[in-house]
Amino acid sequence: MNFTRWSARLPGTQRRAAARTEPAAALAQDRPGDGPGAVPAARVEQLTDADRPIPALDELPAREVLDRVPALVALVHGPEHRLAYVNDAYAAAFGSRLTGEPARAALPELAELGLLPLLDQVLRSGRSRTLKSRKATDGRSYTFTCTPVTEGDGGVLVFAADVTDHAEAAERLRASERRQRETAVTLQRSLLPQELEEPDDLRIAATYHPGGTEAAVGGDWYDVITLGGGRTALVIGDVMGRGVRAAAVMGQLRTAVRAYARLDLPPHEVLQLLDGLAMEIDANQIATCVYAIHDPNEGRLVYASAGHLPILVRDEHGAVQRADEPTGPPLGTGGWMHASGSIALSPGSTAVLYTDGLVERRDKDLDEGIASLETALAGATGTPQVVCDRLVRSAGVTADHDDDVAVLVLQHPARTGPDHELFRNAALELLGGVEAAPRARAFASGVLTSWRFPSDLHDHGVLATSELVANSLQHGTPPMRLRLRRTDRRLIIEVTDGDDHLPRRRRAEPADESGRGIAIVASIASAWGSRRTPGGGKAVWCEFVLPQAR
């Protein structure tokens, strides 16, 4: 095998040889006294090594060059890829090899790395192929480049560069990224509710899917907060950004939402407070959020949105409605007055709150994704968890999805049969003056008797009704109303009036003639509270846990 002639065919060889010889030829033409008949220089023997002409590559002994190359070099020829040559570096890595044998027998390490089909492709196509960073049997990683040689029956020159250091550095980087992602996912999941609260009037399910292994975890979150008096707050949000920082900001916002929810504020006021907090946490970090409140007495979902995607509601007949404006800018932008809207959530309805990872795709418009979700929701029946799973599947969310996905599904079930008997309402308009108090006590006594409550619960309910009504008659303004409501777990008593001054529990002195009503209610009831109503005025409520629900 003539390595000198083969080496001249290596990529770049002829180009580099020409680059060296052309300047030398030009210099010879410009040198004076070199014409025909010129006398040769007398000082040729005095030329230094630096002045000696550099030989062209095809004048060098190829085998000696390849033997000294630190990279691994092997040469095979013919359709069976018979081994013609391996250099010293190759022999040092894998041992000496016998020439003339097919590569499958002579170079088993290439067969284990899957290079033999690549040799066939290079020989057929006449084009070079590269296989990056493969770990060989000697424990080191190499990048293999196979270059076709066209002389004779044709052959392939295999050049393997040692990239072990690069491969190990890349693996350390990947391991570090995996650890960071696992930390972010663990933090994210720990900050999400481990168990959803279970309101009396709603059935709720939620799911969270972190992005795939190539995507850093984001700040998607959700929560369910029982407000008392039968009302429930639902929230879902998405912190822009990735990694531990986004998850940490998410945790702070979720904690703040729970605190603000206890104030029983309207949705737009909660978002207003969150907006200011988001700016304090990080002025460069923004988040979207929807905060909604369900009141079973109203049969509606009152909500406010800070740049988040619209709530979808499917009624009992399968028609899907998209919540309209108002939608304000994301949290953290500041300077915007949010507003509340509402959407019907009648018995038999299902509402879906979700983050953009469920509907946003790079290859289609966001509205198309929401429309596809509406179609999927229209045909999704069953429990909230079943609906959750179906929506996620219909959106094509897999383990390698490139974004986080959070979905919150709530159903307001239609009560029928024996279940319907456990959910009852009774209301009385409080007309007149102080004479309304005995009418309220008589009304409460009759209703609680018809609901077959135990005598102690009956007496506590009548006493609480008397104190709440008396407080409203003394400090409130018309219109006034008493509402009694029972669920499968609670008795709820609520009095509304037209004055927006909220009562507070205080310690009455022995000589005081008032100030004991709220203290009495707080001592006998499981919980009590008050809130301002949207149309002006207030509602004061208390609730008792039913004996079988303890």
C-alpha positions as CSV (number, residue, x, y, z in Angstrom):
1,M,0.0,0.0,0.0
2,N,1.5,3.4,-1.1
3,F,0.8,5.7,1.8
4,T,2.6,8.6,0.1
5,R,0.2,8.6,-2.8
6,W,-2.9,8.0,-0.5
7,S,-1.8,10.9,1.9
8,A,-1.9,13.3,-1.0
9,R,-5.6,12.6,-1.4
10,L,-6.5,13.5,2.2
11,P,-8.8,16.5,2.6
12,G,-6.8,19.8,2.4
13,T,-3.5,18.1,1.4
14,Q,-3.4,19.4,-2.1
15,R,-4.6,22.9,-1.1
16,R,-1.8,23.2,1.5
17,A,0.8,21.9,-0.8
18,A,-0.2,24.5,-3.4
19,A,-0.1,27.3,-0.8
20,R,3.5,26.4,-0.1
21,T,4.9,25.9,-3.6
22,E,3.2,28.9,-5.3
23,P,4.9,31.6,-3.2
24,A,8.2,29.8,-3.6
25,A,7.8,29.8,-7.4
26,A,6.9,33.5,-7.4
27,L,10.0,34.3,-5.3
28,A,12.2,32.4,-7.8
29,Q,10.9,34.5,-10.7
30,D,11.5,37.8,-8.9
31,R,15.1,36.9,-7.8
32,P,17.7,38.9,-9.9
33,G,20.4,37.0,-11.8
34,D,18.4,33.8,-11.9
35,G,17.9,33.9,-15.7
36,P,19.4,31.5,-18.3
37,G,23.2,31.3,-18.0
38,A,23.3,32.8,-14.5
39,V,26.0,31.6,-12.2
40,P,24.7,29.5,-9.3
41,A,25.1,31.1,-5.9
42,A,28.4,30.4,-4.2
43,R,27.1,30.4,-0.7
44,V,24.6,27.6,-0.9
45,E,26.4,25.6,1.6
46,Q,26.0,28.4,4.1
47,L,22.2,28.4,4.2
48,T,20.7,28.0,7.7
49,D,17.9,25.6,8.6
50,A,15.5,28.5,8.5
51,D,16.5,29.3,4.9
52,R,16.1,25.8,3.7
53,P,13.0,25.2,1.5
54,I,10.1,23.4,3.2
55,P,9.2,20.2,1.4
56,A,5.6,19.7,0.2
57,L,3.4,17.3,2.0
58,D,3.4,14.7,-0.7
59,E,7.2,14.6,-0.4
60,L,7.0,13.5,3.3
61,P,6.8,9.8,4.3
62,A,3.1,9.4,5.2
63,R,3.5,6.5,7.5
64,E,6.0,8.3,9.6
65,V,3.6,11.2,9.9
66,L,0.6,9.1,10.8
67,D,2.6,7.1,13.3
68,R,3.4,10.2,15.2
69,V,-0.2,11.7,15.2
70,P,-1.6,11.6,18.7
71,A,-5.0,10.9,17.4
72,L,-6.1,7.3,16.5
73,V,-5.9,6.5,12.8
74,A,-6.9,3.4,10.9
75,L,-7.1,2.7,7.2
76,V,-9.4,0.1,5.7
77,H,-10.1,-0.7,2.0
78,G,-12.5,-2.7,-0.1
79,P,-16.1,-3.5,0.5
80,E,-15.2,-5.8,3.4
81,H,-13.2,-3.0,4.9
82,R,-10.0,-5.0,5.2
83,L,-7.5,-3.4,7.6
84,A,-4.5,-1.8,5.9
85,Y,-3.0,0.2,8.7
86,V,-3.4,1.4,12.3
87,N,-1.0,4.0,13.7
88,D,0.9,3.8,17.0
89,A,-1.8,5.7,19.0
90,Y,-4.5,3.3,17.8
91,A,-2.4,0.3,18.8
92,A,-1.7,1.8,22.2
93,A,-5.4,2.4,22.8
94,F,-6.8,-1.0,21.6
95,G,-3.7,-3.2,21.0
96,S,-1.9,-4.2,17.8
97,R,-3.9,-5.4,14.9
98,L,-3.3,-7.8,12.0
99,T,-3.6,-6.2,8.6
100,G,-5.6,-7.8,5.8
101,E,-8.6,-9.0,8.0
102,P,-12.1,-7.5,7.7
103,A,-12.8,-4.7,10.1
104,R,-15.5,-6.8,11.9
105,A,-12.7,-9.1,13.1
106,A,-9.7,-6.8,13.0
107,L,-11.4,-3.8,14.6
108,P,-14.1,-5.2,17.0
109,E,-14.2,-1.9,19.0
110,L,-15.6,-0.2,15.9
111,A,-18.2,-2.8,15.6
112,E,-19.3,-2.3,19.2
113,L,-19.6,1.4,18.6
114,G,-21.7,0.9,15.5
115,L,-19.2,2.3,13.0
116,L,-19.3,-0.5,10.5
117,P,-22.6,0.7,8.9
118,L,-21.1,4.2,8.8
119,L,-18.1,2.8,6.9
120,D,-20.5,1.3,4.3
121,Q,-22.2,4.7,3.9
122,V,-18.9,6.5,3.4
123,L,-17.7,4.0,0.9
124,R,-21.0,4.2,-1.1
125,S,-21.5,7.9,-1.0
126,G,-17.9,9.1,-1.2
127,R,-18.7,11.7,1.5
128,S,-17.2,12.0,5.0
129,R,-19.2,11.2,8.1
130,T,-18.6,12.0,11.7
131,L,-19.8,10.3,14.8
132,K,-19.5,12.5,17.9
133,S,-18.4,11.6,21.4
134,R,-18.7,7.8,21.6
135,K,-17.3,6.0,24.6
136,A,-15.1,3.2,23.5
137,T,-14.0,-0.1,25.2
138,D,-10.9,1.6,26.6
139,G,-13.1,3.8,28.7
140,R,-12.3,7.0,26.8
141,S,-14.5,9.0,24.5
142,Y,-13.7,9.7,20.9
143,T,-15.2,11.6,18.0
144,F,-14.8,9.5,14.9
145,T,-14.5,11.0,11.4
146,C,-14.6,8.6,8.4
147,T,-13.1,10.0,5.2
148,P,-13.4,8.2,1.8
149,V,-10.3,7.2,-0.1
150,T,-10.8,6.7,-3.8
151,E,-7.6,4.9,-4.9
152,G,-7.9,1.3,-6.1
153,D,-11.0,-0.5,-4.7
154,G,-11.6,2.4,-2.5
155,G,-11.2,2.7,1.3
156,V,-12.0,4.6,4.4
157,L,-9.6,6.5,6.6
158,V,-10.9,6.4,10.2
159,F,-9.7,9.3,12.3
160,A,-10.6,9.3,16.1
161,A,-10.0,12.4,18.2
162,D,-9.9,11.9,22.0
163,V,-12.6,14.1,23.5
164,T,-12.7,12.4,26.9
165,D,-12.1,15.7,28.8
166,H,-14.9,17.4,26.9
167,A,-17.3,14.5,27.3
168,E,-16.6,14.4,31.1
169,A,-17.1,18.1,31.4
170,A,-20.3,17.9,29.4
171,E,-21.5,15.1,31.6
172,R,-20.7,17.0,34.8
173,L,-22.6,20.0,33.4
174,R,-25.6,17.8,32.6
175,A,-25.5,16.2,36.0
176,S,-25.4,19.7,37.6
177,E,-28.4,20.8,35.5
178,R,-30.2,17.6,36.5
179,R,-29.6,18.3,40.2
180,Q,-30.7,21.9,39.8
181,R,-33.8,20.8,38.0
182,E,-34.6,18.2,40.6
183,T,-34.1,20.8,43.3
184,A,-36.5,23.2,41.5
185,V,-39.1,20.4,40.9
186,T,-38.9,19.4,44.6
187,L,-39.3,23.0,45.7
188,Q,-42.1,23.5,43.2
189,R,-44.0,20.5,44.4
190,S,-43.4,21.2,48.1
191,L,-44.9,24.7,47.6
192,L,-48.0,23.4,45.9
193,P,-50.9,22.2,48.1
194,Q,-50.2,18.6,49.1
195,E,-53.9,18.0,49.6
196,L,-56.7,20.3,48.2
197,E,-59.2,21.6,50.6
198,E,-62.7,20.1,50.0
199,P,-65.5,22.6,50.0
200,D,-69.0,21.4,50.8
201,D,-70.5,22.5,47.5
202,L,-67.7,21.8,45.0
203,R,-65.8,18.8,43.8
204,I,-62.3,19.8,42.9
205,A,-59.2,18.1,41.3
206,A,-55.9,19.6,40.1
207,T,-52.8,18.3,38.3
208,Y,-49.3,19.6,37.8
209,H,-46.8,18.4,35.1
210,P,-43.3,19.9,35.2
211,G,-41.6,20.5,31.8
212,G,-39.4,17.7,30.3
213,T,-35.9,17.0,31.3
214,E,-34.5,19.5,28.8
215,A,-36.7,22.3,30.2
216,A,-36.2,24.1,33.5
217,V,-39.1,23.9,35.8
218,G,-41.3,27.1,35.9
219,G,-43.5,28.8,38.4
220,D,-47.0,27.4,37.7
221,W,-49.2,27.1,40.8
222,Y,-52.7,26.7,42.0
223,D,-54.7,26.7,45.3
224,V,-58.1,26.1,46.8
225,I,-59.0,28.2,49.9
226,T,-62.3,27.7,51.9
227,L,-63.4,31.2,53.1
228,G,-66.2,30.1,55.5
229,G,-69.9,30.7,55.1
230,G,-69.9,28.2,52.2
231,R,-67.7,30.3,50.0
232,T,-64.5,29.1,48.3
233,A,-61.6,30.9,46.7
234,L,-59.8,29.3,43.7
235,V,-56.5,30.6,42.3
236,I,-54.1,29.7,39.6
237,G,-51.0,31.5,38.4
238,D,-47.8,31.4,36.4
239,V,-44.5,33.1,37.4
240,M,-42.5,34.0,34.3
241,G,-39.0,32.5,34.3
242,R,-37.5,29.2,35.1
243,G,-35.7,27.3,37.8
244,V,-35.4,27.7,41.6
245,R,-36.0,31.5,41.4
246,A,-39.3,31.2,39.7
247,A,-40.4,28.5,42.1
248,A,-39.4,30.6,45.1
249,V,-41.3,33.7,43.8
250,M,-44.3,31.4,43.2
251,G,-44.2,30.2,46.8
252,Q,-44.2,33.8,48.2
253,L,-47.2,34.7,46.0
254,R,-49.1,31.6,47.0
255,T,-48.5,32.3,50.7
256,A,-49.6,35.9,50.2
257,V,-52.8,34.9,48.4
258,R,-53.8,32.7,51.3
259,A,-53.2,35.6,53.7
260,Y,-55.2,38.0,51.6
261,A,-58.0,35.5,51.1
262,R,-58.6,35.4,54.9
263,L,-59.5,39.1,54.7
264,D,-62.4,38.0,52.5
265,L,-61.8,40.7,49.9
266,P,-63.3,40.9,46.4
267,P,-61.1,39.3,43.8
268,H,-59.9,42.6,42.2
269,E,-58.7,43.9,45.6
270,V,-56.7,40.7,46.2
271,L,-55.0,41.1,42.9
272,Q,-54.3,44.7,43.7
273,L,-52.5,43.7,46.8
274,L,-50.6,40.9,45.0
275,D,-49.5,43.4,42.3
276,G,-47.7,45.5,44.9
277,L,-46.2,42.5,46.6
278,A,-44.8,41.2,43.3
279,M,-43.0,44.5,42.7
280,E,-41.5,44.3,46.1
281,I,-40.3,40.7,45.7
282,D,-38.6,41.4,42.3
283,A,-39.3,44.4,40.1
284,N,-38.1,42.3,37.1
285,Q,-40.3,39.3,37.8
286,I,-43.8,39.3,36.6
287,A,-46.6,36.7,37.0
288,T,-50.1,36.1,35.7
289,C,-52.9,35.0,38.0
290,V,-56.6,34.4,38.2
291,Y,-58.4,34.7,41.5
292,A,-62.0,33.6,41.7
293,I,-64.6,33.2,44.5
294,H,-67.5,30.7,44.4
295,D,-70.6,31.5,46.4
296,P,-73.2,28.7,46.3
297,N,-76.0,31.2,47.2
298,E,-75.3,33.2,44.0
299,G,-74.6,30.4,41.6
300,R,-71.8,32.4,40.0
301,L,-68.0,32.5,39.9
302,V,-66.7,36.0,40.6
303,Y,-63.2,36.5,39.3
304,A,-60.4,38.9,38.5
305,S,-57.5,38.2,36.1
306,A,-54.0,39.6,35.9
307,G,-52.9,38.8,32.4
308,H,-54.0,35.2,32.7
309,L,-55.9,32.9,30.3
310,P,-59.7,32.9,30.5
311,I,-61.7,30.6,32.7
312,L,-63.7,28.0,30.7
313,V,-67.1,26.8,32.0
314,R,-69.1,23.9,30.6
315,D,-72.8,23.8,31.6
316,E,-74.8,20.7,32.3
317,H,-75.8,20.5,28.6
318,G,-72.2,20.5,27.3
319,A,-72.0,24.1,26.0
320,V,-68.7,25.8,26.8
321,Q,-68.5,29.5,27.7
322,R,-65.3,31.5,27.9
323,A,-65.0,34.1,30.7
324,D,-65.0,37.6,29.3
325,E,-63.0,40.6,30.4
326,P,-62.0,42.3,32.6
327,T,-58.4,41.2,32.3
328,G,-55.6,43.4,33.6
329,P,-51.8,43.3,33.0
330,P,-49.7,40.7,34.8
331,L,-48.7,41.1,38.5
332,G,-45.6,43.2,39.0
333,T,-46.3,45.8,36.4
334,G,-47.9,48.3,38.8
335,G,-50.2,51.2,38.2
336,W,-53.3,49.3,37.1
337,M,-56.7,49.2,38.8
338,H,-58.0,45.6,38.4
339,A,-61.7,44.9,38.1
340,S,-63.9,41.9,38.9
341,G,-66.2,40.0,36.5
342,S,-68.5,37.0,36.9
343,I,-69.6,33.9,35.0
344,A,-72.5,31.6,35.8
345,L,-71.6,28.3,37.6
346,S,-75.0,26.6,38.0
347,P,-75.5,23.1,39.3
348,G,-74.1,20.5,36.9
349,S,-71.4,22.9,35.6
350,T,-67.7,22.4,35.3
351,A,-65.1,25.2,35.3
352,V,-61.4,24.9,34.2
353,L,-58.5,27.1,35.3
354,Y,-55.2,26.4,33.6
355,T,-51.8,27.8,32.7
356,D,-50.4,28.5,29.2
357,G,-48.4,25.3,29.0
358,L,-51.7,23.5,28.3
359,V,-52.6,25.5,25.3
360,E,-49.6,27.3,24.0
361,R,-47.5,25.8,21.2
362,R,-44.8,27.3,19.0
363,D,-46.4,26.2,15.8
364,K,-49.9,27.6,16.3
365,D,-51.7,30.6,17.6
366,L,-52.7,30.8,21.3
367,D,-56.4,31.3,20.4
368,E,-56.3,28.0,18.5
369,G,-55.0,26.2,21.6
370,I,-57.8,27.7,23.7
371,A,-60.4,26.7,21.1
372,S,-59.0,23.1,21.1
373,L,-59.3,23.1,24.8
374,E,-62.9,24.2,24.6
375,T,-63.7,21.4,22.2
376,A,-62.0,18.9,24.5
377,L,-63.9,20.2,27.5
378,A,-67.3,20.0,25.7
379,G,-66.8,16.3,25.5
380,A,-65.2,15.7,28.8
381,T,-67.5,14.1,31.4
382,G,-66.9,12.3,34.7
383,T,-65.3,13.3,37.9
384,P,-63.0,16.4,38.1
385,Q,-59.9,14.1,38.1
386,V,-61.1,12.3,35.0
387,V,-61.8,15.7,33.3
388,C,-58.3,16.8,34.3
389,D,-56.6,13.8,32.8
390,R,-58.6,14.0,29.6
391,L,-57.8,17.6,29.0
392,V,-54.1,17.0,29.6
393,R,-54.1,14.0,27.2
394,S,-56.1,15.9,24.5
395,A,-53.5,18.8,24.7
396,G,-50.7,16.3,23.9
397,V,-48.9,16.9,27.1
398,T,-46.2,14.2,27.5
399,A,-43.2,13.6,29.8
400,D,-40.9,15.6,27.5
401,H,-43.3,18.6,27.2
402,D,-41.3,21.8,26.9
403,D,-43.4,23.8,29.5
404,D,-45.0,23.4,32.9
405,V,-48.7,22.6,33.0
406,A,-51.1,23.3,35.8
407,V,-54.8,22.5,35.6
408,L,-57.6,23.1,38.2
409,V,-61.0,21.6,37.6
410,L,-64.1,22.3,39.8
411,Q,-67.6,21.0,39.5
412,H,-70.8,22.3,41.0
413,P,-72.7,19.0,41.2
414,A,-76.5,18.9,40.6
415,R,-77.9,17.4,43.8
416,T,-80.7,14.9,43.4
417,G,-82.4,12.3,45.5
418,P,-81.2,11.7,49.1
419,D,-78.1,13.9,48.4
420,H,-80.4,16.8,47.6
421,E,-82.0,16.6,51.1
422,L,-78.6,17.3,52.7
423,F,-78.3,20.7,50.9
424,R,-81.1,23.1,51.9
425,N,-81.6,26.9,52.1
426,A,-84.1,29.0,54.0
427,A,-84.2,32.8,54.0
428,L,-86.2,35.5,55.8
429,E,-86.4,39.3,55.1
430,L,-86.0,41.2,58.3
431,L,-88.6,43.9,58.1
432,G,-89.6,46.4,60.8
433,G,-87.7,47.3,63.9
434,V,-86.9,45.3,67.1
435,E,-89.9,43.1,66.5
436,A,-87.9,41.4,63.8
437,A,-85.7,39.7,66.4
438,P,-88.4,37.3,67.8
439,R,-89.6,36.6,64.3
440,A,-86.1,35.6,63.3
441,R,-85.7,33.3,66.4
442,A,-89.1,31.6,65.6
443,F,-88.1,31.2,62.0
444,A,-84.7,29.7,62.9
445,S,-86.3,27.4,65.4
446,G,-88.8,26.0,62.9
447,V,-86.3,25.6,60.1
448,L,-83.7,23.8,62.4
449,T,-86.5,21.5,63.7
450,S,-87.5,20.6,60.2
451,W,-84.0,19.7,59.4
452,R,-84.0,17.3,62.3
453,F,-80.9,18.6,64.1
454,P,-80.0,17.4,67.6
455,S,-81.4,19.5,70.4
456,D,-78.0,21.0,71.4
457,L,-77.2,22.1,67.8
458,H,-80.8,23.4,67.5
459,D,-80.4,25.6,70.6
460,H,-77.0,26.8,69.6
461,G,-78.3,27.7,66.1
462,V,-81.2,29.7,67.5
463,L,-78.9,31.5,70.0
464,A,-76.4,32.4,67.2
465,T,-79.3,33.6,65.0
466,S,-80.6,35.8,67.8
467,E,-77.2,37.4,68.4
468,L,-76.4,38.1,64.8
469,V,-79.9,39.5,64.1
470,A,-79.7,41.7,67.2
471,N,-76.3,43.0,66.2
472,S,-77.6,43.9,62.7
473,L,-80.7,45.6,64.1
474,Q,-78.6,47.7,66.4
475,H,-75.7,48.6,64.2
476,G,-76.8,48.0,60.6
477,T,-79.2,49.5,58.1
478,P,-81.9,48.1,55.9
479,P,-82.3,46.0,53.8
480,M,-81.6,43.1,56.2
481,R,-81.9,39.4,55.6
482,L,-81.4,36.2,57.5
483,R,-80.2,33.1,55.6
484,L,-79.9,29.5,57.0
485,R,-78.1,26.9,55.0
486,R,-77.1,23.4,55.6
487,T,-74.7,21.1,53.7
488,D,-73.7,17.5,54.3
489,R,-71.2,18.8,56.8
490,R,-72.2,22.2,58.1
491,L,-74.9,24.5,59.3
492,I,-74.3,28.1,58.1
493,I,-76.1,31.1,59.5
494,E,-75.7,34.5,57.7
495,V,-77.2,37.9,58.3
496,T,-76.8,40.7,55.7
497,D,-77.5,44.5,56.0
498,G,-76.8,47.7,54.2
499,D,-74.1,49.1,56.5
500,D,-70.5,48.3,55.5
501,H,-69.0,48.7,59.0
502,L,-67.6,45.3,59.9
503,P,-68.1,44.0,63.4
504,R,-65.2,42.9,65.5
505,R,-64.9,40.8,68.6
506,R,-64.1,42.8,71.7
507,R,-64.0,42.3,75.4
508,A,-67.1,43.8,77.2
509,E,-66.7,45.1,80.7
510,P,-69.2,44.0,83.4
511,A,-71.0,47.3,83.3
512,D,-71.4,47.4,79.5
513,E,-74.8,46.8,78.1
514,S,-73.5,45.7,74.6
515,G,-70.5,44.1,73.0
516,R,-71.1,40.6,74.0
517,G,-73.0,39.3,70.9
518,I,-70.1,38.5,68.6
519,A,-68.2,37.1,71.6
520,I,-71.1,34.7,72.3
521,V,-71.3,33.6,68.6
522,A,-67.5,33.1,68.5
523,S,-67.6,30.9,71.6
524,I,-70.4,28.5,70.5
525,A,-69.8,28.4,66.7
526,S,-67.1,26.4,64.9
527,A,-66.1,29.6,63.0
528,W,-67.4,33.1,62.3
529,G,-66.5,36.0,60.0
530,S,-67.7,39.0,58.1
531,R,-67.2,40.6,54.7
532,R,-68.3,43.5,52.7
533,T,-70.8,42.7,49.9
534,P,-70.3,43.9,46.3
535,G,-73.4,46.1,46.2
536,G,-72.6,47.8,49.5
537,G,-73.2,46.6,53.0
538,K,-71.9,43.6,54.8
539,A,-72.5,40.0,55.7
540,V,-71.9,38.4,59.1
541,W,-71.9,34.6,59.3
542,C,-71.1,31.7,61.6
543,E,-71.1,28.0,61.0
544,F,-71.4,24.8,63.0
545,V,-69.9,21.4,62.1
546,L,-72.6,18.7,62.0
547,P,-72.1,15.9,64.5
548,Q,-71.5,13.1,61.8
549,A,-68.9,15.3,60.1
550,R,-66.7,15.8,63.1
